[in-house]
Amino acid sequence: MPQIAQRMEVVILSEVSRYAGEPGRYREPVLQRCRLATRMFLRILTTGQPPGPREIRVVQNIARNIALVGEPLEPLLHALRIGLRVGWNETVRVSLDPPAAPPELMLPLAAQVFEYIDQLSSRIAEAYALQVEESARARVISESALFDELIAGRAGVDRIEARAVERPRVALAVAVGGSDPAEAHRVADSVGGRMRTRFPRSVRGQRGGVSVWLLARDPLIAALEGAAAGEDVAFGVSGASDDVPLGQAVEEAVVAARLGSEMPVSERPPLIEFVRIYAYAALRSDPAGLARSQEAILAPLANQPLLLDTLRHYFAANRSVSRTAARVHRHRQSVIYRLRRAAELLAVDLDDAEAMFRLEAALRTLP
């Protein structure tokens, strides 16, 4: 048994690339597992019985421990296949010594070995997957609690250091565009995974169905674009300070992200700062009053969708007639006519700054 275990160790350390790269780190645990595998292997050969409950629990605990420390599963399964191959080769070699074992004895043994490999591999994979799921669930629960503590101002330095995160000063909200719930869930998971790799020392939470990341500093636009990867998402941001608690910054970032998700993708800034869209957010805070204001200002265009659409593009194009014409695919003179006609119906002067402010606010806050 010791000789077979040592042969297993040598082959595994040379053929499994992860173990071969750091033999000093993996040699002792690999040897221990080889000894265990040898005992189990020889017991199966001599008794003809499959692995028992105790043996299965042992290998499952090994898989769980590997998952707990963040090791991948494939090297362990690779090592299992190699170890059994070495054990079987040794069995065949011994069987050829006088008096040689007859084939009718070796064939059932081979079937038992293959069954052994399948059973242990499936149990190991199952235990590993369960531990990964449990760890992920515990991490989410722990992170959610830390998120709530941070925005409530209750998290001390010890909690932050224990989680290896940086003291957050910025709230970054990620809102998904579109109306399909299933697609929104897929996009949120996909973007969230990429966010995690780009902001590993952040804390993630949820506010009103919107993902919020607590960061130590303003994020780089390039990092956000990489995390979005072309998906329909809007990033809203707000910073905390002595005057703005982190909890308030979170709420502001969520509002900014939601407003951004309503913008056309072509017009959406890569990062929407709450302080820059505060006027629209303030108007949205009183839906009933806003609806009355929109009705009073825009009622003459209720049955004029082309004029209403032209005005929206006009303001989105920074009041440029040429860019508006390109957006609505009409000649410049057609746009001028539409603008004049809208001004007549609304009884406003397009050169009146105050009237234009009210009109633009009403248009930009429409659903």
PEPEVEN-V521251 format. One record per residue. N is the residue number from 1. RES is the residue in three letters. PHI is phi in radians with two decimals (999 if undefined). OMEGA is omega as a letter, one per 40 degrees, with the letter a starting at -180 (999 if undefined). Layout:
N:RES:PHI:OMEGA
N:RES:PHI:OMEGA
This chain:
1:MET:999:i
2:PRO:-1.05:a
3:GLN:-1.15:i
4:ILE:-1.12:a
5:ALA:-1.07:i
6:GLN:-1.18:i
7:ARG:-1.12:i
8:MET:-1.00:a
9:GLU:-1.02:a
10:VAL:-1.07:a
11:VAL:-1.19:a
12:ILE:-1.11:a
13:LEU:-1.16:i
14:SER:-1.62:a
15:GLU:-1.77:i
16:VAL:-1.53:a
17:SER:-1.04:a
18:ARG:-1.13:i
19:TYR:-1.29:a
20:ALA:-1.15:a
21:GLY:-1.25:a
22:GLU:-2.36:a
23:PRO:-1.08:i
24:GLY:-1.10:a
25:ARG:-1.36:a
26:TYR:-1.81:a
27:ARG:-1.02:a
28:GLU:-1.14:i
29:PRO:-1.11:i
30:VAL:-1.14:a
31:LEU:-1.11:i
32:GLN:-1.08:i
33:ARG:-1.21:i
34:CYS:-1.15:i
35:ARG:-1.10:i
36:LEU:-1.09:a
37:ALA:-1.08:a
38:THR:-1.13:i
39:ARG:-1.06:a
40:MET:-1.12:a
41:PHE:-1.11:a
42:LEU:-1.19:i
43:ARG:-1.12:i
44:ILE:-1.12:a
45:LEU:-1.15:a
46:THR:-1.48:a
47:THR:-1.86:a
48:GLY:1.32:a
49:GLN:-1.70:i
50:PRO:-1.24:i
51:PRO:-1.00:i
52:GLY:-1.48:a
53:PRO:-0.98:a
54:ARG:-1.14:a
55:GLU:-1.14:i
56:ILE:-1.13:i
57:ARG:-1.08:a
58:VAL:-1.09:a
59:VAL:-1.22:i
60:GLN:-1.17:i
61:ASN:-1.12:i
62:ILE:-1.07:i
63:ALA:-1.09:a
64:ARG:-1.13:i
65:ASN:-1.13:i
66:ILE:-1.12:i
67:ALA:-1.14:a
68:LEU:-1.09:a
69:VAL:-1.58:i
70:GLY:1.45:i
71:GLU:-1.40:i
72:PRO:-1.25:a
73:LEU:-1.46:a
74:GLU:-0.98:i
75:PRO:-1.01:i
76:LEU:-1.16:i
77:LEU:-1.14:i
78:HIS:-1.07:i
79:ALA:-1.09:i
80:LEU:-1.08:i
81:ARG:-1.12:i
82:ILE:-1.12:a
83:GLY:-1.05:i
84:LEU:-1.21:i
85:ARG:-1.12:i
86:VAL:-1.11:i
87:GLY:-1.09:i
88:TRP:-1.20:i
89:ASN:-1.04:i
90:GLU:-1.16:i
91:THR:-1.08:i
92:VAL:-1.10:a
93:ARG:-1.06:a
94:VAL:-1.16:a
95:SER:-1.15:a
96:LEU:-1.49:i
97:ASP:-1.22:i
98:PRO:-1.12:e
99:PRO:-1.36:a
100:ALA:-1.12:i
101:ALA:-1.31:a
102:PRO:-1.22:i
103:PRO:-0.98:a
104:GLU:-1.15:i
105:LEU:-1.56:a
106:MET:-1.29:a
107:LEU:-1.10:i
108:PRO:-1.07:i
109:LEU:-1.10:i
110:ALA:-1.06:i
111:ALA:-1.09:i
112:GLN:-1.14:a
113:VAL:-1.12:a
114:PHE:-1.13:i
115:GLU:-1.12:i
116:TYR:-1.06:a
117:ILE:-1.07:a
118:ASP:-1.09:a
119:GLN:-1.16:a
120:LEU:-1.17:a
121:SER:-1.05:a
122:SER:-1.17:i
123:ARG:-1.19:i
124:ILE:-1.12:a
125:ALA:-1.08:i
126:GLU:-1.12:a
127:ALA:-1.13:i
128:TYR:-1.10:a
129:ALA:-1.09:i
130:LEU:-1.10:a
131:GLN:-1.19:i
132:VAL:-1.06:i
133:GLU:-1.14:i
134:GLU:-1.13:i
135:SER:-1.13:i
136:ALA:-1.11:i
137:ARG:-1.13:i
138:ALA:-1.14:i
139:ARG:-1.14:i
140:VAL:-1.12:a
141:ILE:-1.08:a
142:SER:-1.13:a
143:GLU:-1.19:i
144:SER:-1.09:i
145:ALA:-1.13:i
146:LEU:-1.12:i
147:PHE:-1.01:i
148:ASP:-1.11:i
149:GLU:-1.15:a
150:LEU:-1.15:a
151:ILE:-1.29:i
152:ALA:-1.58:i
153:GLY:1.35:a
154:ARG:-1.76:a
155:ALA:-1.38:i
156:GLY:-1.49:a
157:VAL:-1.08:a
158:ASP:-1.10:i
159:ARG:-1.16:a
160:ILE:-1.20:a
161:GLU:-1.17:a
162:ALA:-1.11:i
163:ARG:-1.58:i
164:ALA:0.97:i
165:VAL:-2.00:i
166:GLU:-1.61:i
167:ARG:-1.07:a
168:PRO:-1.31:i
169:ARG:-2.29:a
170:VAL:-2.32:i
171:ALA:-1.85:i
172:LEU:-2.10:a
173:ALA:-1.80:a
174:VAL:-2.18:i
175:ALA:-1.89:a
176:VAL:-1.61:i
177:GLY:-1.39:a
178:GLY:1.51:a
179:SER:-2.12:a
180:ASP:-1.45:a
181:PRO:-1.04:a
182:ALA:-1.13:i
183:GLU:-1.18:i
184:ALA:-1.09:i
185:HIS:-1.12:i
186:ARG:-1.09:a
187:VAL:-1.11:a
188:ALA:-1.07:i
189:ASP:-1.15:a
190:SER:-1.14:a
191:VAL:-1.16:i
192:GLY:-1.05:i
193:GLY:-1.10:i
194:ARG:-1.26:i
195:MET:-1.10:a
196:ARG:-1.05:a
197:THR:-1.25:a
198:ARG:-1.53:a
199:PHE:-2.25:a
200:PRO:-1.17:a
201:ARG:-1.80:i
202:SER:-1.82:i
203:VAL:-2.18:a
204:ARG:-1.91:i
205:GLY:-2.59:a
206:GLN:-2.26:i
207:ARG:-2.44:i
208:GLY:1.03:i
209:GLY:1.41:i
210:VAL:-1.93:i
211:SER:-1.29:i
212:VAL:-2.23:i
213:TRP:-1.98:i
214:LEU:-1.67:a
215:LEU:-2.08:i
216:ALA:-1.42:a
217:ARG:-2.68:i
218:ASP:-1.05:a
219:PRO:-1.33:i
220:LEU:-1.33:a
221:ILE:-1.03:a
222:ALA:-1.07:i
223:ALA:-1.17:i
224:LEU:-1.21:i
225:GLU:-1.11:i
226:GLY:-1.15:i
227:ALA:-1.21:i
228:ALA:-1.20:i
229:ALA:0.89:i
230:GLY:1.45:i
231:GLU:-1.31:a
232:ASP:-1.44:i
233:VAL:-2.32:i
234:ALA:-2.11:i
235:PHE:-1.85:i
236:GLY:-1.94:a
237:VAL:-2.39:i
238:SER:-2.65:a
239:GLY:-1.80:i
240:ALA:-1.60:i
241:SER:-2.70:i
242:ASP:-1.11:a
243:ASP:-1.67:a
244:VAL:-2.07:i
245:PRO:-1.09:a
246:LEU:-1.07:i
247:GLY:-1.07:i
248:GLN:-1.19:i
249:ALA:-1.07:i
250:VAL:-1.09:a
251:GLU:-1.08:i
252:GLU:-1.17:i
253:ALA:-1.11:i
254:VAL:-1.12:i
255:VAL:-1.07:a
256:ALA:-1.09:a
257:ALA:-1.15:a
258:ARG:-1.15:i
259:LEU:-1.08:i
260:GLY:-1.12:a
261:SER:-1.17:i
262:GLU:-1.49:i
263:MET:-1.34:i
264:PRO:-1.04:a
265:VAL:-0.98:a
266:SER:-1.18:a
267:GLU:-1.85:a
268:ARG:-1.42:i
269:PRO:-1.14:i
270:PRO:-1.11:i
271:LEU:-2.49:a
272:ILE:-1.77:a
273:GLU:-1.52:a
274:PHE:-1.03:a
275:VAL:-1.10:a
276:ARG:-1.55:i
277:ILE:-2.02:a
278:TYR:-1.01:a
279:ALA:-1.00:i
280:TYR:-1.22:i
281:ALA:-1.11:i
282:ALA:-1.12:i
283:LEU:-1.11:a
284:ARG:-1.20:a
285:SER:-1.22:i
286:ASP:-2.19:a
287:PRO:-1.00:a
288:ALA:-1.17:i
289:GLY:-1.13:i
290:LEU:-1.12:a
291:ALA:-1.08:i
292:ARG:-1.12:i
293:SER:-1.12:i
294:GLN:-1.09:i
295:GLU:-1.09:a
296:ALA:-1.14:a
297:ILE:-1.47:a
298:LEU:-1.81:a
299:ALA:-0.93:a
300:PRO:-1.07:a
301:LEU:-1.82:a
302:ALA:-1.02:a
303:ASN:-1.87:a
304:GLN:-2.19:a
305:PRO:-1.06:i
306:LEU:-1.15:i
307:LEU:-1.17:i
308:LEU:-1.10:a
309:ASP:-1.14:i
310:THR:-1.11:i
311:LEU:-1.10:i
312:ARG:-1.09:i
313:HIS:-1.16:i
314:TYR:-1.08:i
315:PHE:-1.27:i
316:ALA:-1.14:i
317:ALA:-1.61:i
318:ASN:1.05:i
319:ARG:1.07:i
320:SER:-1.66:a
321:VAL:-1.14:a
322:SER:-1.10:a
323:ARG:-1.21:i
324:THR:-1.11:i
325:ALA:-1.04:i
326:ALA:-1.18:a
327:ARG:-1.22:a
328:VAL:-1.68:i
329:HIS:1.02:i
330:ARG:-2.34:i
331:HIS:-1.17:a
332:ARG:-0.98:a
333:GLN:-1.14:i
334:SER:-1.14:i
335:VAL:-1.15:i
336:ILE:-1.05:i
337:TYR:-1.09:a
338:ARG:-1.08:a
339:LEU:-1.12:i
340:ARG:-1.11:i
341:ARG:-1.09:i
342:ALA:-1.10:i
343:ALA:-1.09:i
344:GLU:-1.10:a
345:LEU:-1.13:a
346:LEU:-1.48:a
347:ALA:1.05:i
348:VAL:-2.22:i
349:ASP:-1.77:a
350:LEU:-1.15:i
351:ASP:-1.73:i
352:ASP:-1.55:a
353:ALA:-1.05:a
354:GLU:-1.11:i
355:ALA:-1.13:i
356:MET:-1.16:i
357:PHE:-1.09:a
358:ARG:-1.12:a
359:LEU:-1.15:a
360:GLU:-1.15:i
361:ALA:-1.08:i
362:ALA:-1.11:a
363:LEU:-1.25:a
364:ARG:-1.25:a
365:THR:-1.76:i
366:LEU:-1.15:i
367:PRO:-1.00:999
